[in-house]
Amino acid sequence: MTNPFGRRRLGAGLALRALSLIALTMGVFALCGGAALADTLDVDPDAPAWVHAVANTVLYLHIGGGGVGLLSGATALTFRKGERLHRMAGTVFFIAILTMSGIAAPVAVLMGDRVNVVAGIFTFYLVLTAWATVRRKERSIGRFEVGAFFVALCIAAVGVTFILQAAASPTGTIDGQPPQANYMFAGIAALAAAGDLHVILRRGISGAQRIARHLWRMCFALFVASGSLFLGQAQVFPESVRESPLLIVLALAPLVFLIFWLLRVQFTSTFKRGSTAS
């Protein structure tokens, strides 16, 4: 008689191997793309030396944070939640994406790019709340969770405001950019705010719910980073790569990981037996 549990484990193993290959590809392309993007630094040759130094520092920290974040995030997703290697890669991802988004938001303010200001702040929020979820004791909350709820609420409100401003603009854009990104940020931020409120009202969560909250926030932050590089900076890749669907696949890969792991967390017994630190 065929063992259905054995087939299920085999299927999950094959799926994980396929996702691991995607993760490796994503990491390699992230490093290559980041290196190419670094070569596009454009500063007025007549600017003072300190301007060049600051611009170089900011650019390389931002690109380095994004590249390392993509590689470490993809690595973390290939390991079982709670394993030592997962925690190590996750810690690197946490620091790298905080660096990337923490630089992106204020720089976008100086550039007058309001959409990327929101993107940077939202990514920073997602990673910070994902990290806090597994650092906080089960079934407990504090002022951080209440503050995070209002941050997510404000991001959703700003996203809606930008959508309305773009609709009222003759060009249909906001700061020269199409409004589609604002729909995504407004919707996901509203979802995140609802999740924060749920945690507050329940005075904390545990087990699979806790892991799922950590997981989707980390994965979506990884998606923002992958989309920013593979779609937002596609010009740094060779024309043959740009003309293929590879960059789209790599940009959307974090969402595939997100669905895969959420299904495992929510519909298998592995993560329901107790809380696993991620």
Secondary structure, 3 states (H helix, E strand, C coil): CCCHHHHHHHHHHHHHHHHHHHHHHHHHHHHHHHHHHHCCCCCCCCCCHHHHHHHHHHHHHHHHHHHHHHHHHHHHHHCCCCCHHHHHHHHHHHHHHHHHHHHHHHHHHHHCCHHHHHHHHHHHHHHHHHHHHHHCCCCCCCHHHHHHHHHHHHHHHHHHHHHHHHHHCCCCCECCECCHHHHHHHHHHHHHHHHHHHHHHCCCCCHHHHHHHHHHHHHHHHHHHHHHHHCCCHHHCCHHHHCCCHHHHHHHHHHHHHHHHHHHHHHCCCCCCCCCCC
